[in-house]
Amino acid sequence: MYDSILLPVDGSEHAAKIVHHAAELAQWTGTTIQLLFVADTTQDSVTVVDGTVVDALEQEGETIVADVAETLETLGVEHDTDVVQGSPAPTIVDYAERYDHDLIVLPTHGRTGISRYLLGSVTEKVVRLSDVPVLTARMQSDEQLAFPYENILIPTDGSPASTAAAKHGLTLAAALDATVHILSVVDVTSLGPDVRSVLSDDELERPAVEAVEEVATKADEHDLASVQTYVEHGSPAEMIREHIETNEVHAVVMGASGRRGVDRVLLGSVAEKTVRSAPVPVITVHDQS
């Protein structure tokens, strides 16, 4: 399913988990991992050492990718390395698209210090900007990085982005023989009291029910062993988190929507909240139609 995985690295202390998870994905698909370090050109990292002009960030990047490459070598995963200069988020996105990578894998927390570009804000920019699917994982103590995924959650609201994500999630689930959980949430909190008072429960639920049914119909085409559907009321991000916990979900595949641009970083969106809070990997997918 994935022929080439892009794994940007920054030497984060807690990034070992995401490296191993990317390695598991690569071993499953028999693919190559491209390690990438972006020397952030917004930082002043050029200095003179023994009369020679050097870029401290580039030097650090070479060391970091070499260390991760050694880990991948130990795990028996094919890999390449690269160190480039640029503004981190758009550089990662452009690199993935230029070299036809199928998946970008990123942690949502980076270390403080000279190369702190993998902090949540930049990861969220990549999620917003990238036409390539992005797998994110929080580097926190409750993070669960189990593979292969046995239960995959596909939230949907019927939008083009969620439809594209559903296609990706169903293909992934079929390849892994995983159980699919299709969820749509009636977000009554987003509706004013006047609107809620004039709409019946059936009218409020109809878009959610239709969105779930659409994905369930497509699931039939993938000959999946188990498909479960849910229509809930409440906060979408909170319900996604609840379903992860109650159904032992191992990964979430969901749509990321919004215009391409770094001035708005998934502000207030369900995708942003899920990327930040879900204790399992989240794969975000854009509509490319």
C-alpha angles and dihedrals in degrees: 000000000000116000097176130019123199114211114184111199135193105175095261113177092229097041095095090090093056091047091054091045091052088048091054090052091049093049091050093052097032090235137143125254117220110208113208132186118187114206100214108236090197088072126075100238103144116111140156120252118183090341094309124113109233136173108231092200093053090049091049090048092054089053093047096050090046091054093049091044088056089055092050090047089055090050092050095243121146111237147165129203135217138173117199138168125238148088102313106231101043091039091056091047094047092046092052092050096042093053097037098242114177099209138020116209118202139165116226094226130054131182125268115248139064097340104033094144098121094070115131095267094061093042089052090050089054090050090052097043103039124096085188114084113260125212112203129184129183114235096223134122095259094051112125114205102178120162138222093040111235097179122036122188118211113189113197139183097174094256121138090252094052090046090054090047091050090055090051093045094048092050090050092047092049091051091051096037087235130161113254122219113196114198134182122177127208100219100205090168089071092057123080120240090252091058094045091050095058099041123078122226089255092053091048092049099041097089091047093047091049091048091052093045091051092055092042090054090052089048089061089062090059094055092231118184096222133019123174124188132202137183112190139173123230141051109346095218092048093047091050090053091048092051091050090056100040097044100038090241114190099192141010122216113193143154124265114203137181140087122302108258139104096230092077114046107189089295110198094343126143089237092055092049092047094048089051099044112026113108091212134058115287120206111201121199132191127214106249098183 
